[in-house]
Amino acid sequence: MDAQGRGRADGIDPADQWVLNPDTGDYELRLGPSAPQSRVPGPRGAAPGGSQTSSTPGGSRGRDAQASAPAASPTPSRDVSPSRRRRAAPEEPPQGRRGRRRPDKKKSKGKKILLWTGGTMAFVVLATAAAGYLYLEHLNDNITSVADDGASTGGFQKDKAINILLIGTDKRTGAGNEGYGDKGSAGHADTNILLHVAKDRSNATALSIPRDLIVDIPDCPTKQEDGTTKVIPGTRGVRFNNSLGQDGRTPSCTMRTVTELTGITPDNFMVADFNAVKTLTTAVDGVEVCLAKAIDDPDSHLKLPAGEHTIEGEQALAFVRTRHSVGFGGDLSRIEIQQQFLSSLMRKLKSNDTLTSPSKMLKLADAATKALTVDSKMDDIGKLKDLGLELGKLNTKNLTFATVPVKDNPAEKVPVTVVLQDGPAQQVFDMIKNDVSFTEVKQKEKEKQKKEDAAVAARLKGAKSAPSEVRVRVLNGGAPAGSAQRELQYLQTQAGVTKSENGGNADAEAAKTTLEYAPDQADQARALAEILGLSGAAMKPGESVTNAQGLPTMTLTLGKDFKGAGVKLNATSGKAPAETQKTTADKVECAK
């Protein structure tokens, strides 16, 4: 019997003997007053009292012309392929031979369950693209993995920022799910969240990508059942959710599509189906949600009066699937209600009621490992534990849920799909790439860095000239061909900088966009910096040049970081654009 079923003569449930060690953040198993304690995590070996552990089955740079104008596992509950399921441990090798096999189950007199809490927060949800990090070692066999096909960075690293792609599919697998999703669907990427965790772990951003967003899906090399690799041709101008399931695409193709869209390469991905939200909410005895109005949605099967409710199982699934009865009745409204649900689930998972209950943690771990499919770089209990420890450092008040800024597709008379709001969307992507928090996070900085930052910031402070008085020439130092002319058109026609000119190509390539100006042009420089979103670091006090009219002129050199005409470069400002819908995980909000 395992830890949930084994009984004792004194009537004490062994699951209640798990004790949190405040020094390590791990649970330790206390079998009795005189029994030794086992630290977690630890090796799979002999347990106290002679027992042994056993596993439960289960684009290139352009220049402007000078002055130019895997095979799926047969399990019925899995949606993706190709995949593999971890097998039960083989027998121990004969004495004298080295090996990594586990002890023979027949020699075991009992089972010791090693619980990895991985921190104090679990990030797990279905239709909100679930991910989690509570795993029991004896549940290794629950984990299903899928090839990443070279689409990832190779896996997250402890000393770098982390980007995890969370995918929720609409495939109808498992008992009780016949009434949901598209009949016969191979499973699409219906809920997608790019979870970015800051390098210093002080903050995180969960960026929702609408399923109906029009994107270009790139060519996707995909591992087949026979071990060969097939390149699935890309498609232009289709919905994001077609990046999974359609034409044999696997999660690695969704990962490539995210990179194509955002410029961010995820470290890993996690996938969940309909069962995840049902089993996880049941494992924690439900989560609290709030409705500003009553909902009766026959499509999602959700029927609830206004007010606060505790939901789990089928009702929880109905809640995250509803859209016709909230907001404007579309996918964007559903994203908002899913983010509210996920925030509530996270608060519940971080609560003492969950973390101090070993039996509840066991149920949660069982549900999480059965509900998730991970990429091949994560198919290791040590990696999963390490990810959990990194996520556990987060505080919910510094976790922001945001949605990619989009607008109705102008090509449709009756809008059904959405397209990017180019400027605001690029700012959001840049904030994540530059590891900028969407919330105000107090961070300790070195004294030297503080002084440098203050000096640089001072360049932006002071009087500003009127745009019509700003005189600048634009050079291309690393941006795509034609960028200088397009930026010039933006400055003259939309920003009011009429005294601007195209200077052609810069003498050398530049990684960053810069503005060089003479001391007596500081007012003009500050005005242009505000228009373009330049940071103080991009402003380079120096000398002016003389234009064709013999007048002193500043020099704006577009670097490789240039994102397009009119797109601001101030991703380091720490503020998301006004067009970004966002909230933080510590807030309780009612669905409208």
N, C-alpha and C positions, 0 to 999 in steps of 0.2 A: 504494500500500500504506500501511496505517496504521502506527503506532509499534510494534505488536506483530508486524507481518509484514515491515516493511522491513528489509533486510539491509545490511551494510556490508562493504567489502573486507577490513577488518582483523578481521572476525569478531566485532566487539563489538555486542551487542544494544543498540540505542538506548534501549530501556526501562530499561537499567541506568545510563543517563547522567542520570537524574533525581536531583538532589541536594537534600536538605532544608536550607533556609536558616534557621539557628537564630534570626536576628534577626526574621524575618517570620513564621515558622511555615509557609511555603509551599515547594513544590518548584520548582526551577529546572532547565530542560533544558540540558544541556551536550552540544553536538553534536560538539565536538572541541576540541583545545587552543587553536586560534585563533578558534573561533567565538564570537560574542557570546552572552550568556546572556539568556534571556527570563524575567522575573519572573512569578509566578503569584499571583493572577489578573491578567489583562491584556486589552487589547482584541483583537478579532479582526482582525488586519491582516497585514502582510507579516512573514514569518518570517525568521530568519537565513539568509543565503545566497540571498535573493531569493525564497524559498518563501512561499506564502500559506496562511492557514488555510482550512479548509473543514469543514463539518459532516458527520458520518457520518449517513446517512439513518436513517432509522429510524422579691301581695294587698293590697289597700289596707288602710290602718290602721283597726282597729276600736277601739271604746271600751267599757269595762265600765260598766254602770249603777251609779250611786252606791250603795255598800254592797250590791250585788247578791250574792245567794247565787251529570335532563338526558339526553338520548338517548345510549346507549352506543356507543363506538367499535367498528367491526366486527372488531377484532382478537380472535382466539379466546382470548387469555390475559387478558382484562379482565372483571371481574365487575360493574361498576357503571355506571349511566347517570343522566343524560346525561354524556358525556365528550367530550374533544377531544384529539387527538394533535398535537404540534408538527410542522410540516412542514419539509422541507429548505429551505435558504436560496435565495431567488430571485436572479436575476442582478443585478450592480451597475448602478445607474442610469447613463444616458449622462453624459459629461463635462459639467460645468457645472450639472447638476441635483443638488440635495441629496437625500439619502435615507439609510436605515439598512440597506440591503441588503448582503449579503456579497459578496465577490469571486466572479467566475465561476470555477467549478471548472476549466474548460479552461485557464485561465491559470496554474493552480497547478502548480509543479514538484515539490511535496512537501507533506506535511502536518505541521503542528506541533500536538501534543496539549497542551492546557493542563490541568494537573491541579490541582484544588482539593482539598486535604486537609481543609480546614475544621476543623482542630484535631486532637486525638489520640484521639477516641472516636467510634465509629459505633454507632448504636442501631438495629439492623435485625433483624427476626424475623418469620416468618409467624405461625403460630398464636399467637404472643404479640403480635400486633398490631404489625407492623414499622414502623420508621422509620429513616431513615439520612441521612447528610449528606455522603457521598463522591460527588462528581459530576464527570464529565469534560465539558468544554464540547462536545466533539464528539459526546456522547451526548444532546444536547438532545431529539433525536427519540424517545428512549425514554420520555420523560416523558408520562404521561397525566394530565389534570386533569378534575375534576368540579366543577360549580357548588356553592358553599357556601350558596346560596339565602338569604343574609342571616342565617344561623344563627351565624356566628362574630363575633368582636370586630372583624373586618376585617383580621386578621393580627397576628402577634407583633411586638413592638417591642423594640429593643435596651435601652432604659432602663427596662423593666418586667419583672415576672415573666412567665414563658412557660407556657402550658398547651396541650399538643398532644394531640389524641385519636388514638390508634393503634388501628386496627381490623384484625383478621384474619378473613377470610371462609371459609366452607366450600364455596364454589362450586368445582366440579370442572372446571377449565380447564387446558389444556396437556397435553402428552404425558406419559403415565405416571401420571396422576391419576385414571384411571377407577375405581380401586378405593377411592377415598376420598370422604368427604362424602355428602350426601343426594342420591340420584339425582334429577335434574330440578330441584334447588334453584336458586333465583335468587341464592343467596348470602346468608347471614345473618351478623349481627354475633356470631360465636361466641367471639372473643377480643377483649377490650377493655381498653385501658390508658390512663388519663389521666396523661400525663407532665407533672408540674409542676416547673419549673426556677425556683429562687429569683431574686429581683431582683438580688442581688449575685453570683449564679452559684456560691455556695459550696456549695450542696446541691441535691438534687432528690428527688422522690418519684414513683414509678411505681405508680399505684393501679389494681389489677385490679378490674374490675366483672364479677361472675359472669354468664354468659349466661342462667342459669336464674333470675335475680332478677326477682321480680314488680314491675313498674313501670307507670306511666301514660305512654303515648306520646302526646305532644301533636299537635295539627293541624300538618301540615308542608307549607308552600308549597314546591312542587318544580318546577323548570324542566323543560319537556318538549322533545322533539326539534324541534318547530316553533317554539321560542322562547317559547311561551306559558307561563304559570305555572298549575299545578293544585294546589289544596289537598287533600292526602290526609288524610282524617279521622283523628283520634286514636283510640286504643283504651285503655281502662282495665283494669288488672289482668291484664296479659299478660307473657310473658317478655321480657327485655331484648333478646334476639337478634332479636325480630320488628321491631325498629326499623330494620332494613336488609333489603331484598329483598322483604319482605312487602308486598303491595298497591302495588308500585311505589315503595317508599321507597328513598331514596338515602342516602349517608353524612351529608348535611346533617340528615336526620331523626334519625339516631343522635346527632348533635351536639346537637340540640334536646332529645332525651331525657336526655342527660347533664346538660344545664343544668336541666331539670325535676327531676331526681333530686338533684343535688348543690348547685345554686345557683351553679355555676361555668360560665361561658361560655368554651368553648375558643377559642383563637386560630386554630388550623388543625387539619386532620385529615390522616391518611395511612392508606391502605388497602393490604393485601397479600393475595395468595391463596396456595394451596398451594405454588406454585413458589418463593416467596421463601426459605423455610428450606432448600430443597434447593440452590438455586443459590448462596446466600450462604455456606452452610457448605462447599460445594465450593470456592468461591473462596478461602477462607482455609485450605484443606487440613484441614478438620475442627475440631471443638471437643471439649474434654474434659468428660466427665460421669461421675458416680459413682452406683452402685446399691448399696444396702445389702442387697438380695436379688436373686435371679435373676428375670427377667421373661420370660414367654412369653404374649403377648397376641395372639390370632388376629384380634381386631378392628382393632388398629392395625398389625398385622404386625411387632411388635417382639419380638425374641427375643435376649436378652442375659444372660450370667451375671452374678453379683454382682461388684462391683469397679469399677475405673476403665476407661473406654473412650474412644476418639476416634471420633466419629461424624460422618458427612456425608451429603448427598444423601437418598436414600430412607430410610436408617436414621435420620437426624436428624428427618425428618418423622414417622416412626413414633414416635420418642421423645416429641415434643411433643404427639402425639395420644393417647398411651396414658393410660388412666385406670382401667380395671378391675383392673389389677395393682398399683396404687400406692395408699397411704393407705386411704381408705374406698371407693374405687372410683367416686367421683363427680366432678363438674366441679370442685369445690373442690380435690380432690387433683390434678387435672390442672393447675390454675392453679399450684400449688406446684411441680410438676415443670417447667412452662414458665418460671417465674421462675428456677429453678435453671439451666435451659438458657440463658436470656437473660443471666444474670450471667456464665456461662462464655463465651458468645459475645462479650460486651463486653470481658472480660479478654483474649480472643484478639485482638480488633480493636485494643486499646490496646497490645498487646505490640510490642516492637521488631521481632520477626520479621515482623509485618505492615506496620508503618509504615515500615520501612526498605527494603521491597521494592517498587519502583515497578511491576514487572510484576504482583505480587499486588494492588496497589492498583488497577491498571487493571481486572483481572478483577472485583474487588469492586465498583468503580464501575459497571461494565457490568451486573453482576447486580442491584445495588440499583436502578438506574434502570429496568430492565425489570420488576422485581418490584413496584414501588410505583405507586399512584395517589394524587395529591395534590389538595387543593382548589384552586379557581381563584385564590386569593390567594397561592398558593405556586408557581404555574406560571411561574417566572422563575429562571434560574440564579443571578442575583445574590441573590435571597431565600434560595434553598437554601444558597448559600455562607455567607450571613450567619448562618443558623440553625446551620450546622455550626460556625462560629467560636464561637457562644455555647455550644453543647453541649460543645465541646472544652475549655471551662474547668473542667468538672466532674471531680471525683476519685471513682472508683468506691466508695471507702469512705464517701462522703457521699451516695451514691445508694441510697435505700431502696425496696425492693419491698414493697408492702403490698396487702392485699385488703380491700375494703369489709366491715365486720363484718355478718354475716348469721346467720340461724337457719332451721331447717326451717320450712316453711310450716305453721302450725297448722291450716289449713283442710283439709289432706290427711291421710287415714288412713295412707297409705303415702307419705311425703315424696318428692316429685320436684323441686319447686321450692323456692326460698328467699325469705325476706323480710328487710327491714332489721332490725337491732337498733337501734332508733331513737336511743337516747342515744349509744352508742359511735359509730355511723355519723355522726351529726351532728357529733360532736367531730372526727372525721377530716376531714369536709368543711370544717369551720371552720378547722382547722389549715392546710389547703391555701389556702383563701380569704385567710387572714391571713398567708400566706407564712411559716409556721412549719416549721422543719426537724424531721424524724422522727429525726434523728441529732444528736449533740452536735457542733456546728461552732464552732470558735473564730473569732470575728469582731472586727475592730478597731472600736471605738466611740469616738465623740467624748467628750471628758472631761465636757462638760456633760451629755450624755445619760446617762453612767454615774452621775453624782451624782443626777440626777432619778430614775433607775430605783432606785437604792439607797434613796432617801427613800420612794418609793412602796412598795417591797417591805417596808420596815420596818413598814408598817401591818398586815401579816399576821403579824408575829412577836410572840409573847407568849402569855399565858394565854388560855384559851377557856372560856366558860361552857358549862354543859350545855345541850343543845337545849331542854329543858323550861323553862329560865330565860330564853330569848331572847324578847323582846317586840318585835314588828314589825307594822307595817301595810303592806299591799301595794297599790300604785297601778298603773294602766295608763297608761303614758306614750307608747305607740306600738306596742305589741304587738297581735296580732289580738284581736278582741272576745272576751271571756270568759276571757282569759289570766290576769287577776288572781285570779279564782275558782278556776281550775284549779291555779294555782301554790299558792294557799292550801290547797287540798285535799291537794296533795302534801306541803306542809310539815307539816300537822297529822296526816295519816294515815300517812305513810311516813318523814318526817324527825324526828318527835318535837317539832316546834316548835308546841306546843299554844297558846301565848300569842300567836297571830297573828290578824289580822283583815283583811277586805277594805275598803280605803279608797276604792274606785271609781276614777274617772279623775283623772289628774294635771292640774294647771292648764295645763301646756304639754307639747308633744311632746318626746320625748327620743330621741336616736339611740342612746344607750348605756344599758344597765341600771346603776343606781347604788344605793348604800346610804348614806343619811345618818344620822349618829349623833352623840351628844354625847360629850365626852371620857370621862365616867364609864361609857359604854356600850361601850368599846373591846373588852372581853372578849366581850360578846354579838356585836359586829360581826364579830370574827375567827371566832367559831363559825359564824355564818351564812354568811360568805364561804367557809368550808371546805365547807359543805353545798352551796352553790350554784355553787361554782367561780368565785367572783368574784376578779378580779385586784386588786392594790393600787390601781390607777388607778380602779377602780369604787367604792372606799371613799372617802366624802367626809366627813371630820370637820366637824362643824357643830353643829346644835342638834337636840334631840329634840322631839317633839310630845306633847301630852297626850291620852290616849285617853278614851273615855267613862267609864272608872272613875277618871279623874284620875291615871293612872300614866304616867310618861315612856315613850315608844315610839319606836323607830327607824322610818325610812321607806325601804322598798324600792320603787323606781320601775322598772317593766319598760319597757325601751326597744325600739326597732325591731330590736335584735340578739337579742331574746328568741326562743329556738328551740322552746320547749315546756316544759311542766311536768316538772321533774326532770332536764332536760337541762342539764348543767353548761356554764358560759360561759367556762371557763378554757382556751380554745384556744391561748392564748399561753404555756402552761406548758412547751411543748417536748416533751411526752411524749404518745405515742399511747396511747389507752385499752388496757387489758390484753386486751380482746377482739380487738384487731387483730393478725392474722397478718402478720409482716413479717420481712424479712431485708435485708442490704446486699449490693451487687454484688461486694464484694471477698472475700466468704466462699465457700469451697468446701464444699458440702454434698452428701450422698448422698441420693438419693430412697429413701424407705422404703415 
